[in-house]
Amino acid sequence: MKTRDHKPKKVGLVTLGCSKNTVDSEVIMGQLKNGNVEAEHENVDGADTIIINTCGFIDNAKQESIDTILHYAEEKKVGNIESLIVTGCLSQRYKDDLSPEIPEVDKWYGTFELPQLLDKVGVDYKKELVGERQSSVAKHYAYTKISEGCDRPCSFCAIPLMRGKHVSKPIEDLVQEAKNLVRDGVKELMLIAQDSTFYGIDIYGERKLAELLDRLSDVEGLEWIRLHYAYPSKFPFDILPIMNSKPNICKYLDIPIQHISDNVLKSMRRGITKRRTEEVLDRIKSEVNNIALRTTLLVGHPGEYEQDFEELKDFVTRYEFNRLGVFTYSHEEGTHAYTLEDHVPQEIKQERADDIMDIQHHISLAKNLQLVNTTQKVLIDRIEGDNYIGRTQFDSPEVDNEVIIGIDHGYLRVGDFVNTKILEAEPFDLIAVPV
Ligand code: SF4
């Protein structure tokens, strides 16, 4: 029996979670637009149908998704909206448990059910629209998901449960997607995946990240290409000469290492040792001049004892990452780590995360002070009060440092690059003037 409903007057799309979810929402928007359905991202005013693209990664994210669903369930109860649809990782993982609990939700879709979701709102899924999507973050930068899913066995991670096995997108499709985005005004492209360094193994039988970077760097109008989510084990060093030789590939690499103690790396099933991790990082730093390294750490994992944490603090102090984020371990059912004892109390987990960020606070300030009196090319992202806010090539949107330029220094356009002189440094921001 066909489940197709009538076309909504307007769809409001609410996206939670990571940049990969942002891309999925942009794809939904592109399909709806092509299907002549009015749709807006985040602005749900006047929408009779709400689609929530949820996150199911860790406790806090799951709670935020459930709270958002309950909010719109209430909106539906009082008649402010007609239809409520839920998709994304939380739905993929828990729809059977949640649907009886929240009957106001008309339909729950998993992460691989886009055609069914579109059919629900009266739109036919169009494969030929691959690469066509409606940017939701900014006009001048966008994220591109180079693959879906992950084959890695990291013990703490529920993502493979929600996103399945690693599937790379063909180079041709990604190049076309980049050209479409540049046509629509994009100058900076963030390459994202669960594990970007695994790119190509499934469809080409070998790692093809270097070739992909090379091909994308030839896309006219693409001024910055930024690589995220590199995995340290079996790192494809052939991307380094490409990063060095191509001026439009940012001297920036996001490489989550999660931990450094051999004991914890083993418990996390990361497939790499402390020594090998340091060798990989040292080689990247020595082969790409002036590269900014971002990493992500996880504290409080089962098996992390005080001496392991001391080792991690020592490593962070010694390695001086340019950018660093830290998460506290979340005991996720269905993951391998869920079979281990979650022995680190939550307040200790938080204390450890705070300790790491204290160290990083000083490192980041010291590195920013080295940029004072230098000239930096800055991409203007937005205007905030009396300031233009932008970023250098060493900073990714939403997660890294920003450059603050007073609007009294003359007219600048959002989306433009401007050469600046760095006047002052703060732990996570720079103060600059146009030159
Ligand atoms: S690489 Fe590990 S942490 Fe990252 S998505 Fe895959 S399983 Fe999860």
Boltz pocket constraint, residues with backbone or C-beta under 6 A from the ligand:
constraints:
  - pocket:
      binder: B
      contacts: [[A, 150], [A, 151], [A, 152], [A, 153], [A, 154], [A, 157], [A, 158], [A, 159], [A, 160], [A, 194], [A, 195], [A, 231]]
      max_distance: 6.0
